[in-house]
């Protein structure tokens, strides 16, 4: 996304009072303890096993490590993961 367009989206989000994740296409994550993680605005699963999940995001990747990980629900932009989550790692793209 071009620098001008990004600034325009930020300004627009402020003026019309929209949440930044809506206008800026960034992920929103809601975690309940270490047993449930709900993510909006993902770009797909890169890797999945019962102890590791890697998701593509608009600005990088999210990697989860844990035990007994299960994808309870998934859609084009939302995913719900359950299990014993022991680590989250957010890896941003270098192009910023």
MODELLER restraints for C-alpha pairs under 7 A, 6 or more apart:
rsr = mdl.restraints
at = mdl.atoms
rsr.add(forms.Gaussian(group=physical.xy_distance, feature=features.Distance(at['CA:9:A'], at['CA:23:A']), mean=5.98, stdev=0.5))
rsr.add(forms.Gaussian(group=physical.xy_distance, feature=features.Distance(at['CA:9:A'], at['CA:24:A']), mean=6.42, stdev=0.5))
rsr.add(forms.Gaussian(group=physical.xy_distance, feature=features.Distance(at['CA:10:A'], at['CA:24:A']), mean=6.98, stdev=0.5))
rsr.add(forms.Gaussian(group=physical.xy_distance, feature=features.Distance(at['CA:13:A'], at['CA:19:A']), mean=6.68, stdev=0.5))
rsr.add(forms.Gaussian(group=physical.xy_distance, feature=features.Distance(at['CA:13:A'], at['CA:20:A']), mean=6.25, stdev=0.5))
rsr.add(forms.Gaussian(group=physical.xy_distance, feature=features.Distance(at['CA:13:A'], at['CA:23:A']), mean=6.03, stdev=0.5))
rsr.add(forms.Gaussian(group=physical.xy_distance, feature=features.Distance(at['CA:21:A'], at['CA:27:A']), mean=6.32, stdev=0.5))
rsr.add(forms.Gaussian(group=physical.xy_distance, feature=features.Distance(at['CA:21:A'], at['CA:28:A']), mean=6.48, stdev=0.5))
rsr.add(forms.Gaussian(group=physical.xy_distance, feature=features.Distance(at['CA:25:A'], at['CA:41:A']), mean=6.84, stdev=0.5))
rsr.add(forms.Gaussian(group=physical.xy_distance, feature=features.Distance(at['CA:25:A'], at['CA:58:A']), mean=6.88, stdev=0.5))
rsr.add(forms.Gaussian(group=physical.xy_distance, feature=features.Distance(at['CA:26:A'], at['CA:41:A']), mean=6.45, stdev=0.5))
rsr.add(forms.Gaussian(group=physical.xy_distance, feature=features.Distance(at['CA:26:A'], at['CA:58:A']), mean=6.40, stdev=0.5))
rsr.add(forms.Gaussian(group=physical.xy_distance, feature=features.Distance(at['CA:27:A'], at['CA:39:A']), mean=6.72, stdev=0.5))
rsr.add(forms.Gaussian(group=physical.xy_distance, feature=features.Distance(at['CA:27:A'], at['CA:40:A']), mean=5.54, stdev=0.5))
rsr.add(forms.Gaussian(group=physical.xy_distance, feature=features.Distance(at['CA:27:A'], at['CA:41:A']), mean=4.78, stdev=0.5))
rsr.add(forms.Gaussian(group=physical.xy_distance, feature=features.Distance(at['CA:27:A'], at['CA:42:A']), mean=6.29, stdev=0.5))
rsr.add(forms.Gaussian(group=physical.xy_distance, feature=features.Distance(at['CA:27:A'], at['CA:57:A']), mean=6.89, stdev=0.5))
rsr.add(forms.Gaussian(group=physical.xy_distance, feature=features.Distance(at['CA:28:A'], at['CA:39:A']), mean=5.69, stdev=0.5))
rsr.add(forms.Gaussian(group=physical.xy_distance, feature=features.Distance(at['CA:28:A'], at['CA:40:A']), mean=5.14, stdev=0.5))
rsr.add(forms.Gaussian(group=physical.xy_distance, feature=features.Distance(at['CA:28:A'], at['CA:41:A']), mean=6.75, stdev=0.5))
rsr.add(forms.Gaussian(group=physical.xy_distance, feature=features.Distance(at['CA:29:A'], at['CA:37:A']), mean=6.94, stdev=0.5))
rsr.add(forms.Gaussian(group=physical.xy_distance, feature=features.Distance(at['CA:29:A'], at['CA:38:A']), mean=5.67, stdev=0.5))
rsr.add(forms.Gaussian(group=physical.xy_distance, feature=features.Distance(at['CA:29:A'], at['CA:39:A']), mean=4.49, stdev=0.5))
rsr.add(forms.Gaussian(group=physical.xy_distance, feature=features.Distance(at['CA:29:A'], at['CA:40:A']), mean=6.48, stdev=0.5))
rsr.add(forms.Gaussian(group=physical.xy_distance, feature=features.Distance(at['CA:30:A'], at['CA:37:A']), mean=5.77, stdev=0.5))
rsr.add(forms.Gaussian(group=physical.xy_distance, feature=features.Distance(at['CA:30:A'], at['CA:38:A']), mean=5.11, stdev=0.5))
rsr.add(forms.Gaussian(group=physical.xy_distance, feature=features.Distance(at['CA:30:A'], at['CA:39:A']), mean=6.48, stdev=0.5))
rsr.add(forms.Gaussian(group=physical.xy_distance, feature=features.Distance(at['CA:31:A'], at['CA:37:A']), mean=4.44, stdev=0.5))
rsr.add(forms.Gaussian(group=physical.xy_distance, feature=features.Distance(at['CA:31:A'], at['CA:38:A']), mean=6.34, stdev=0.5))
rsr.add(forms.Gaussian(group=physical.xy_distance, feature=features.Distance(at['CA:34:A'], at['CA:84:A']), mean=5.93, stdev=0.5))
rsr.add(forms.Gaussian(group=physical.xy_distance, feature=features.Distance(at['CA:34:A'], at['CA:85:A']), mean=5.03, stdev=0.5))
rsr.add(forms.Gaussian(group=physical.xy_distance, feature=features.Distance(at['CA:34:A'], at['CA:86:A']), mean=6.92, stdev=0.5))
rsr.add(forms.Gaussian(group=physical.xy_distance, feature=features.Distance(at['CA:35:A'], at['CA:82:A']), mean=5.47, stdev=0.5))
rsr.add(forms.Gaussian(group=physical.xy_distance, feature=features.Distance(at['CA:35:A'], at['CA:83:A']), mean=5.05, stdev=0.5))
rsr.add(forms.Gaussian(group=physical.xy_distance, feature=features.Distance(at['CA:35:A'], at['CA:84:A']), mean=5.05, stdev=0.5))
rsr.add(forms.Gaussian(group=physical.xy_distance, feature=features.Distance(at['CA:35:A'], at['CA:85:A']), mean=5.91, stdev=0.5))
rsr.add(forms.Gaussian(group=physical.xy_distance, feature=features.Distance(at['CA:36:A'], at['CA:81:A']), mean=5.72, stdev=0.5))
rsr.add(forms.Gaussian(group=physical.xy_distance, feature=features.Distance(at['CA:36:A'], at['CA:82:A']), mean=4.47, stdev=0.5))
rsr.add(forms.Gaussian(group=physical.xy_distance, feature=features.Distance(at['CA:36:A'], at['CA:83:A']), mean=6.57, stdev=0.5))
rsr.add(forms.Gaussian(group=physical.xy_distance, feature=features.Distance(at['CA:37:A'], at['CA:80:A']), mean=5.81, stdev=0.5))
rsr.add(forms.Gaussian(group=physical.xy_distance, feature=features.Distance(at['CA:37:A'], at['CA:81:A']), mean=5.19, stdev=0.5))
rsr.add(forms.Gaussian(group=physical.xy_distance, feature=features.Distance(at['CA:37:A'], at['CA:82:A']), mean=6.47, stdev=0.5))
rsr.add(forms.Gaussian(group=physical.xy_distance, feature=features.Distance(at['CA:38:A'], at['CA:79:A']), mean=5.83, stdev=0.5))
rsr.add(forms.Gaussian(group=physical.xy_distance, feature=features.Distance(at['CA:38:A'], at['CA:80:A']), mean=4.51, stdev=0.5))
rsr.add(forms.Gaussian(group=physical.xy_distance, feature=features.Distance(at['CA:38:A'], at['CA:81:A']), mean=6.42, stdev=0.5))
rsr.add(forms.Gaussian(group=physical.xy_distance, feature=features.Distance(at['CA:39:A'], at['CA:78:A']), mean=5.63, stdev=0.5))
rsr.add(forms.Gaussian(group=physical.xy_distance, feature=features.Distance(at['CA:39:A'], at['CA:79:A']), mean=5.38, stdev=0.5))
rsr.add(forms.Gaussian(group=physical.xy_distance, feature=features.Distance(at['CA:39:A'], at['CA:80:A']), mean=6.54, stdev=0.5))
rsr.add(forms.Gaussian(group=physical.xy_distance, feature=features.Distance(at['CA:40:A'], at['CA:77:A']), mean=5.69, stdev=0.5))
rsr.add(forms.Gaussian(group=physical.xy_distance, feature=features.Distance(at['CA:40:A'], at['CA:78:A']), mean=4.46, stdev=0.5))
rsr.add(forms.Gaussian(group=physical.xy_distance, feature=features.Distance(at['CA:40:A'], at['CA:79:A']), mean=6.71, stdev=0.5))
rsr.add(forms.Gaussian(group=physical.xy_distance, feature=features.Distance(at['CA:41:A'], at['CA:77:A']), mean=4.75, stdev=0.5))
rsr.add(forms.Gaussian(group=physical.xy_distance, feature=features.Distance(at['CA:41:A'], at['CA:78:A']), mean=6.18, stdev=0.5))
rsr.add(forms.Gaussian(group=physical.xy_distance, feature=features.Distance(at['CA:42:A'], at['CA:55:A']), mean=6.87, stdev=0.5))
rsr.add(forms.Gaussian(group=physical.xy_distance, feature=features.Distance(at['CA:42:A'], at['CA:56:A']), mean=6.15, stdev=0.5))
rsr.add(forms.Gaussian(group=physical.xy_distance, feature=features.Distance(at['CA:42:A'], at['CA:57:A']), mean=4.86, stdev=0.5))
rsr.add(forms.Gaussian(group=physical.xy_distance, feature=features.Distance(at['CA:42:A'], at['CA:58:A']), mean=6.95, stdev=0.5))
rsr.add(forms.Gaussian(group=physical.xy_distance, feature=features.Distance(at['CA:42:A'], at['CA:77:A']), mean=5.28, stdev=0.5))
rsr.add(forms.Gaussian(group=physical.xy_distance, feature=features.Distance(at['CA:42:A'], at['CA:78:A']), mean=6.43, stdev=0.5))
rsr.add(forms.Gaussian(group=physical.xy_distance, feature=features.Distance(at['CA:43:A'], at['CA:56:A']), mean=4.92, stdev=0.5))
rsr.add(forms.Gaussian(group=physical.xy_distance, feature=features.Distance(at['CA:43:A'], at['CA:57:A']), mean=5.07, stdev=0.5))
rsr.add(forms.Gaussian(group=physical.xy_distance, feature=features.Distance(at['CA:43:A'], at['CA:58:A']), mean=6.50, stdev=0.5))
rsr.add(forms.Gaussian(group=physical.xy_distance, feature=features.Distance(at['CA:43:A'], at['CA:77:A']), mean=6.73, stdev=0.5))
rsr.add(forms.Gaussian(group=physical.xy_distance, feature=features.Distance(at['CA:44:A'], at['CA:55:A']), mean=5.76, stdev=0.5))
rsr.add(forms.Gaussian(group=physical.xy_distance, feature=features.Distance(at['CA:44:A'], at['CA:56:A']), mean=5.40, stdev=0.5))
rsr.add(forms.Gaussian(group=physical.xy_distance, feature=features.Distance(at['CA:45:A'], at['CA:54:A']), mean=6.11, stdev=0.5))
rsr.add(forms.Gaussian(group=physical.xy_distance, feature=features.Distance(at['CA:45:A'], at['CA:55:A']), mean=4.60, stdev=0.5))
rsr.add(forms.Gaussian(group=physical.xy_distance, feature=features.Distance(at['CA:45:A'], at['CA:56:A']), mean=6.24, stdev=0.5))
rsr.add(forms.Gaussian(group=physical.xy_distance, feature=features.Distance(at['CA:46:A'], at['CA:54:A']), mean=5.31, stdev=0.5))
rsr.add(forms.Gaussian(group=physical.xy_distance, feature=features.Distance(at['CA:46:A'], at['CA:55:A']), mean=5.43, stdev=0.5))
rsr.add(forms.Gaussian(group=physical.xy_distance, feature=features.Distance(at['CA:46:A'], at['CA:56:A']), mean=6.33, stdev=0.5))
rsr.add(forms.Gaussian(group=physical.xy_distance, feature=features.Distance(at['CA:47:A'], at['CA:53:A']), mean=5.49, stdev=0.5))
rsr.add(forms.Gaussian(group=physical.xy_distance, feature=features.Distance(at['CA:47:A'], at['CA:54:A']), mean=5.00, stdev=0.5))
rsr.add(forms.Gaussian(group=physical.xy_distance, feature=features.Distance(at['CA:48:A'], at['CA:54:A']), mean=6.54, stdev=0.5))
rsr.add(forms.Gaussian(group=physical.xy_distance, feature=features.Distance(at['CA:50:A'], at['CA:67:A']), mean=6.07, stdev=0.5))
rsr.add(forms.Gaussian(group=physical.xy_distance, feature=features.Distance(at['CA:50:A'], at['CA:68:A']), mean=4.96, stdev=0.5))
rsr.add(forms.Gaussian(group=physical.xy_distance, feature=features.Distance(at['CA:50:A'], at['CA:69:A']), mean=4.61, stdev=0.5))
rsr.add(forms.Gaussian(group=physical.xy_distance, feature=features.Distance(at['CA:50:A'], at['CA:70:A']), mean=6.67, stdev=0.5))
rsr.add(forms.Gaussian(group=physical.xy_distance, feature=features.Distance(at['CA:51:A'], at['CA:65:A']), mean=5.63, stdev=0.5))
rsr.add(forms.Gaussian(group=physical.xy_distance, feature=features.Distance(at['CA:51:A'], at['CA:66:A']), mean=4.86, stdev=0.5))
rsr.add(forms.Gaussian(group=physical.xy_distance, feature=features.Distance(at['CA:51:A'], at['CA:67:A']), mean=4.71, stdev=0.5))
rsr.add(forms.Gaussian(group=physical.xy_distance, feature=features.Distance(at['CA:51:A'], at['CA:68:A']), mean=6.21, stdev=0.5))
rsr.add(forms.Gaussian(group=physical.xy_distance, feature=features.Distance(at['CA:51:A'], at['CA:69:A']), mean=5.95, stdev=0.5))
rsr.add(forms.Gaussian(group=physical.xy_distance, feature=features.Distance(at['CA:52:A'], at['CA:64:A']), mean=5.61, stdev=0.5))
rsr.add(forms.Gaussian(group=physical.xy_distance, feature=features.Distance(at['CA:52:A'], at['CA:65:A']), mean=4.61, stdev=0.5))
rsr.add(forms.Gaussian(group=physical.xy_distance, feature=features.Distance(at['CA:52:A'], at['CA:66:A']), mean=6.36, stdev=0.5))
rsr.add(forms.Gaussian(group=physical.xy_distance, feature=features.Distance(at['CA:53:A'], at['CA:63:A']), mean=5.69, stdev=0.5))
rsr.add(forms.Gaussian(group=physical.xy_distance, feature=features.Distance(at['CA:53:A'], at['CA:64:A']), mean=5.11, stdev=0.5))
rsr.add(forms.Gaussian(group=physical.xy_distance, feature=features.Distance(at['CA:53:A'], at['CA:65:A']), mean=6.65, stdev=0.5))
rsr.add(forms.Gaussian(group=physical.xy_distance, feature=features.Distance(at['CA:54:A'], at['CA:61:A']), mean=6.79, stdev=0.5))
rsr.add(forms.Gaussian(group=physical.xy_distance, feature=features.Distance(at['CA:54:A'], at['CA:62:A']), mean=5.66, stdev=0.5))
rsr.add(forms.Gaussian(group=physical.xy_distance, feature=features.Distance(at['CA:54:A'], at['CA:63:A']), mean=4.36, stdev=0.5))
rsr.add(forms.Gaussian(group=physical.xy_distance, feature=features.Distance(at['CA:54:A'], at['CA:64:A']), mean=6.39, stdev=0.5))
rsr.add(forms.Gaussian(group=physical.xy_distance, feature=features.Distance(at['CA:55:A'], at['CA:61:A']), mean=5.55, stdev=0.5))
rsr.add(forms.Gaussian(group=physical.xy_distance, feature=features.Distance(at['CA:55:A'], at['CA:62:A']), mean=5.17, stdev=0.5))
rsr.add(forms.Gaussian(group=physical.xy_distance, feature=features.Distance(at['CA:55:A'], at['CA:63:A']), mean=6.42, stdev=0.5))
rsr.add(forms.Gaussian(group=physical.xy_distance, feature=features.Distance(at['CA:56:A'], at['CA:62:A']), mean=6.63, stdev=0.5))
rsr.add(forms.Gaussian(group=physical.xy_distance, feature=features.Distance(at['CA:59:A'], at['CA:92:A']), mean=5.69, stdev=0.5))
rsr.add(forms.Gaussian(group=physical.xy_distance, feature=features.Distance(at['CA:59:A'], at['CA:93:A']), mean=5.60, stdev=0.5))
rsr.add(forms.Gaussian(group=physical.xy_distance, feature=features.Distance(at['CA:60:A'], at['CA:91:A']), mean=5.49, stdev=0.5))
rsr.add(forms.Gaussian(group=physical.xy_distance, feature=features.Distance(at['CA:60:A'], at['CA:92:A']), mean=4.21, stdev=0.5))
rsr.add(forms.Gaussian(group=physical.xy_distance, feature=features.Distance(at['CA:60:A'], at['CA:93:A']), mean=4.69, stdev=0.5))
rsr.add(forms.Gaussian(group=physical.xy_distance, feature=features.Distance(at['CA:61:A'], at['CA:90:A']), mean=6.01, stdev=0.5))
rsr.add(forms.Gaussian(group=physical.xy_distance, feature=features.Distance(at['CA:61:A'], at['CA:91:A']), mean=5.07, stdev=0.5))
rsr.add(forms.Gaussian(group=physical.xy_distance, feature=features.Distance(at['CA:61:A'], at['CA:92:A']), mean=6.40, stdev=0.5))
rsr.add(forms.Gaussian(group=physical.xy_distance, feature=features.Distance(at['CA:62:A'], at['CA:89:A']), mean=5.71, stdev=0.5))
rsr.add(forms.Gaussian(group=physical.xy_distance, feature=features.Distance(at['CA:62:A'], at['CA:90:A']), mean=4.67, stdev=0.5))
rsr.add(forms.Gaussian(group=physical.xy_distance, feature=features.Distance(at['CA:62:A'], at['CA:91:A']), mean=6.17, stdev=0.5))
rsr.add(forms.Gaussian(group=physical.xy_distance, feature=features.Distance(at['CA:63:A'], at['CA:88:A']), mean=5.75, stdev=0.5))
rsr.add(forms.Gaussian(group=physical.xy_distance, feature=features.Distance(at['CA:63:A'], at['CA:89:A']), mean=5.03, stdev=0.5))
rsr.add(forms.Gaussian(group=physical.xy_distance, feature=features.Distance(at['CA:63:A'], at['CA:90:A']), mean=6.51, stdev=0.5))
rsr.add(forms.Gaussian(group=physical.xy_distance, feature=features.Distance(at['CA:64:A'], at['CA:85:A']), mean=6.89, stdev=0.5))
rsr.add(forms.Gaussian(group=physical.xy_distance, feature=features.Distance(at['CA:64:A'], at['CA:87:A']), mean=5.68, stdev=0.5))
rsr.add(forms.Gaussian(group=physical.xy_distance, feature=features.Distance(at['CA:64:A'], at['CA:88:A']), mean=4.69, stdev=0.5))
rsr.add(forms.Gaussian(group=physical.xy_distance, feature=features.Distance(at['CA:64:A'], at['CA:89:A']), mean=6.48, stdev=0.5))
rsr.add(forms.Gaussian(group=physical.xy_distance, feature=features.Distance(at['CA:65:A'], at['CA:85:A']), mean=6.05, stdev=0.5))
rsr.add(forms.Gaussian(group=physical.xy_distance, feature=features.Distance(at['CA:65:A'], at['CA:86:A']), mean=5.74, stdev=0.5))
rsr.add(forms.Gaussian(group=physical.xy_distance, feature=features.Distance(at['CA:65:A'], at['CA:87:A']), mean=5.04, stdev=0.5))
rsr.add(forms.Gaussian(group=physical.xy_distance, feature=features.Distance(at['CA:65:A'], at['CA:88:A']), mean=6.57, stdev=0.5))
rsr.add(forms.Gaussian(group=physical.xy_distance, feature=features.Distance(at['CA:66:A'], at['CA:84:A']), mean=5.32, stdev=0.5))
rsr.add(forms.Gaussian(group=physical.xy_distance, feature=features.Distance(at['CA:66:A'], at['CA:85:A']), mean=4.32, stdev=0.5))
rsr.add(forms.Gaussian(group=physical.xy_distance, feature=features.Distance(at['CA:66:A'], at['CA:86:A']), mean=4.80, stdev=0.5))
rsr.add(forms.Gaussian(group=physical.xy_distance, feature=features.Distance(at['CA:66:A'], at['CA:87:A']), mean=6.63, stdev=0.5))
rsr.add(forms.Gaussian(group=physical.xy_distance, feature=features.Distance(at['CA:67:A'], at['CA:83:A']), mean=6.11, stdev=0.5))
rsr.add(forms.Gaussian(group=physical.xy_distance, feature=features.Distance(at['CA:67:A'], at['CA:84:A']), mean=5.14, stdev=0.5))
rsr.add(forms.Gaussian(group=physical.xy_distance, feature=features.Distance(at['CA:67:A'], at['CA:85:A']), mean=6.65, stdev=0.5))
rsr.add(forms.Gaussian(group=physical.xy_distance, feature=features.Distance(at['CA:68:A'], at['CA:83:A']), mean=5.11, stdev=0.5))
rsr.add(forms.Gaussian(group=physical.xy_distance, feature=features.Distance(at['CA:68:A'], at['CA:84:A']), mean=6.45, stdev=0.5))
rsr.add(forms.Gaussian(group=physical.xy_distance, feature=features.Distance(at['CA:69:A'], at['CA:81:A']), mean=6.73, stdev=0.5))
rsr.add(forms.Gaussian(group=physical.xy_distance, feature=features.Distance(at['CA:69:A'], at['CA:82:A']), mean=5.64, stdev=0.5))
rsr.add(forms.Gaussian(group=physical.xy_distance, feature=features.Distance(at['CA:69:A'], at['CA:83:A']), mean=4.35, stdev=0.5))
rsr.add(forms.Gaussian(group=physical.xy_distance, feature=features.Distance(at['CA:69:A'], at['CA:84:A']), mean=6.74, stdev=0.5))
rsr.add(forms.Gaussian(group=physical.xy_distance, feature=features.Distance(at['CA:70:A'], at['CA:81:A']), mean=5.64, stdev=0.5))
rsr.add(forms.Gaussian(group=physical.xy_distance, feature=features.Distance(at['CA:70:A'], at['CA:82:A']), mean=5.28, stdev=0.5))
rsr.add(forms.Gaussian(group=physical.xy_distance, feature=features.Distance(at['CA:70:A'], at['CA:83:A']), mean=6.18, stdev=0.5))
rsr.add(forms.Gaussian(group=physical.xy_distance, feature=features.Distance(at['CA:71:A'], at['CA:80:A']), mean=5.90, stdev=0.5))
rsr.add(forms.Gaussian(group=physical.xy_distance, feature=features.Distance(at['CA:71:A'], at['CA:81:A']), mean=4.60, stdev=0.5))
rsr.add(forms.Gaussian(group=physical.xy_distance, feature=features.Distance(at['CA:71:A'], at['CA:82:A']), mean=6.49, stdev=0.5))
rsr.add(forms.Gaussian(group=physical.xy_distance, feature=features.Distance(at['CA:72:A'], at['CA:80:A']), mean=5.49, stdev=0.5))
rsr.add(forms.Gaussian(group=physical.xy_distance, feature=features.Distance(at['CA:72:A'], at['CA:81:A']), mean=5.78, stdev=0.5))
rsr.add(forms.Gaussian(group=physical.xy_distance, feature=features.Distance(at['CA:72:A'], at['CA:82:A']), mean=6.72, stdev=0.5))
rsr.add(forms.Gaussian(group=physical.xy_distance, feature=features.Distance(at['CA:73:A'], at['CA:79:A']), mean=5.65, stdev=0.5))
rsr.add(forms.Gaussian(group=physical.xy_distance, feature=features.Distance(at['CA:73:A'], at['CA:80:A']), mean=5.14, stdev=0.5))
rsr.add(forms.Gaussian(group=physical.xy_distance, feature=features.Distance(at['CA:74:A'], at['CA:80:A']), mean=6.40, stdev=0.5))
